[in-house]
């Protein structure tokens, strides 16, 4: 709606996990690098935690895009609030199986055969569990741990990546054997005041606009009112672009940002 007015090819602040829009702050780059290390070094499991809306899901999609398709078989589970059996079935489905059996034993056999087939074909299997903090069943965490028992004498047959909000760390600690299998972990914090203006510029540039749309004071206010959380930055910035267009402003100023905050609420 406002794209032409601001010289944009597309809306720059959609809350979707498009890897093109990943702003590689130092910490986001570090988190991504650690997960890649876990995969390439064939560790059993890795964990990325962070507050809601800080960029975990977009990192997961950037990671999947970065891994070579001819080397890796990637399964992603985005809603793991399931029983232990249903979680295993969902993992099997994410790895390409349509007719997944309903018996736990049969699903476990299917998964083991899949991992072995991938290894025989020269492929490495990666399973990403997004929103892993929403797992409520201790049995589900135990089944994830048992997946790591599928291994040869020298390597795991699967690398498991858990991504979730801070409470995920405590949930994993309750399963000490699983916790000990986490080869690398990292926690994402909100963006700093210095990162937020660069985040705005990055997304605007990716959407086709290289000029300064947000004034320095506006960017500082967006950081303050969003707490540096990318999802919240996106909501405020998107509303600010619409309001700025409606008022026919040359740039988004603090007054426009305040109106945007009132529009989206919660700030």
N, C-alpha and C positions, 0 to 999 in steps of 0.2 A: 504493500500500500504506500509506503514512504520511500521505497528503494530509489526511484528515479530522482526524487528531490535531493537525496543525499549522495547521488552518484554511486549507488550500490547495485551489484548484480543480483543479490539475494539478501534476505534478512541475516544479519551477522550474529545475532544473539539468541538463536534457537537453542533450547536445552535438549539437544539431541547429541548422541555420542559420535559425531562425525570426526574422524581422526584429523582431518584438515584443520580443524579449529582447536586442536590441542595446543595450548600455550605452554611452551616448554620452559617454565620457570626452573630455577635450580633444583627445587625439590621435586617437581614433576619429572624432570629429566633423571634425577637420581632414583626415584621410585621405578620408573620404566627401566632404567639400566639394571637395577637389582633384580627385577623380574626376568629380564632377558638373561642375566647371569645364571639364575636358577635353572632356566630352561636349557641353555646351551651347555651348562656343566652337568646336566642330567641329575640335578638334586631332586629329592622326593617331593618337597612342597615349599611354597613361598607364600607370604601373606602381606597384603597391602591394606592398611586401615586409614581411616580419616573420617572427619565429620560429614554429615549429609551435604551433598552438593559440592564437594571439594575437587571432584575430577577423577574419581576412581574408575567409573565406567568408561569414560572416554580414553583413559589409559589402557583399559582392557582391550578396547577396539583398536587403538593404535598399535598395541602389542601384536594382536592377531594379524594386522595388516603388514607389520614389519617382518614377521616370520615367513620363511620361504615355504610356499605352498607345496613344492615338490619334496620337502623334507619333513614337514610337520602335519599331523592330523590334529585339528583343534576342535574341541567341543566346548560350548559355552552354555552354562545354566544361569538364567537371569532371575528366576523366581524359585529359590530353593526351600521355601517354607513348606516342606513336604515331609511325609513319613520316611523312614529309612529306606523302605522298599521303593517308594515312588521317586525318591531322589536317585537311587541307582538306575531306575528305569529311565528317568529323564536324562541322566548322563549317557546311557546307551543310545537313546534317541538322538542326543546332540552329536554323537559320533557316527551317525548315519544309519541307524537301524530303525526301520518303521514298525515292523511287527515284533515289538519287544514282549517277551513272555511275562506272565503275571506272577510266577513263582520266584521267590528270592534266590533260591539255588540256581534256577535256570538263568536268571539275569546275571548272577555272578559268573556262571560258566560262559555266558555270552560275552561279558566284558573281558574276561581273561583271554578268551579266544581272539577277540578283537585286538587286544594289546599285543598278543603274540603274532597275529597276522601282520599288524603294522610293522613290528620289528623285523619280521621275515622279509617284508617288502622294502626295508630300508627307511621306514618312516618312524618318527618319534611322536608319541601321543601326549598332548597337553589338554588338560581339562581345567577350565576357568569357572569358578563358582562366584558369581557376582551377588551382592547383597547377602553374603554368607552370614552376617549377623542375625538374619531373620530365621536361621535354622533354630528350631526350638527343641528338637529331639536329641537327647544325648546319644541315642542309638544311631542317628544319622551321622553324627560326628565319628562314631566308632566305625561305621561302614566306610566313611572316607579314609579313615586311618588304615583300614584293612585293604583298601585299594592299593596302598603303598607296599603291601606284601607281595604284589605281583612284580617280581623282579628276577633277573638272572643273577649269576654269581658276581657280576661286575656293575650292574646298572639297574635302575628302576625302569619298569615298563611304561610308567606314566609319570608325568610331572603334574602336580595338582597345585593350582593357584587359588587362594582364598582372598576375596576382596569384600570389605564391609566396614561398617561404622565402628567406633572405638570399642563398643561392648564385645565385638568379635574376639578381641584379644583375651578377655576374661573367660569367654566361653571355651576357647581353645585350651586355656590353661587348666580347665577342669578335666581334660583328657591328657594326662601327663605324657603318655606314650606318643600321642599325636603331636603334642606341643614340641616334643624332642625331635620330631621329624621335620619341623619347619627349618629349612636350610637358610632362609634369609627372610627378614621382615622389615617393613618400613612404614612410617606413619606420616601422612600428609597433613600439613597445617594449612589454614587459610592463607591466601596471598598477602604479601606485605603491601604497605602503602606505596612502595616503589614499584612493585610488580603490577599493581592495578592499572595505571596508565598504559603500560606496555601491553597488558592483556587486551585492553580496549583497542589499541592500535593494531595489534595482531589480528584480531577478529575482523576489524573494519577492512584491513588490507586484504585478508583472505576473501572477503565478500566483494572486493573490487574497488575499494576507496582508499587512496593513500593520503588524503589530506586530514588535517586535525579537525575532527567534528566536535569533540568534547574539550572544553577549556580545561586548563590545569586545575582550577578551583572546582569545576564540575567533577573531574575525575577523582579528586581528593574527597569530595562529598560522597560520591558513589562508594568509595572504599569505606568511608566511615559508616554509612547507612547499611552497607551489605555485610560488614564484618570481614570483608576480603573473601567471602565464599563465592566461587565462580557462578554457581546456579543463581544466587541472589543478584550478583552483578548483572547477569544476563537479563533477569526479569526487569530490573530497574532501567538498564540501558535501552532495552527494547521499547519500554514505555516512554522513555525520554526522547527517543528518536521520533516516535509517533506524535508526541506532544509538541516537540520542536517543529515538526512538519506542519502540524495544525496551526501553530502560531507564526509560521513562516520565518523562523529564526535562521540566522547564518551559522550559528554554532549552538551546541547544547551548553547552557550555562547553569550555575547552581540553582537558580529559580526553577528552571525546567526540571532539574533532578528532584527538587523537593516536591514538585507536582507529581512526578513519576512515582516517587515513594508513596505518596498518598493514594495514587491510583492502584498500585499493586498490593498495598497493604503490608502488614507484618513488619514494618520497619519503624 
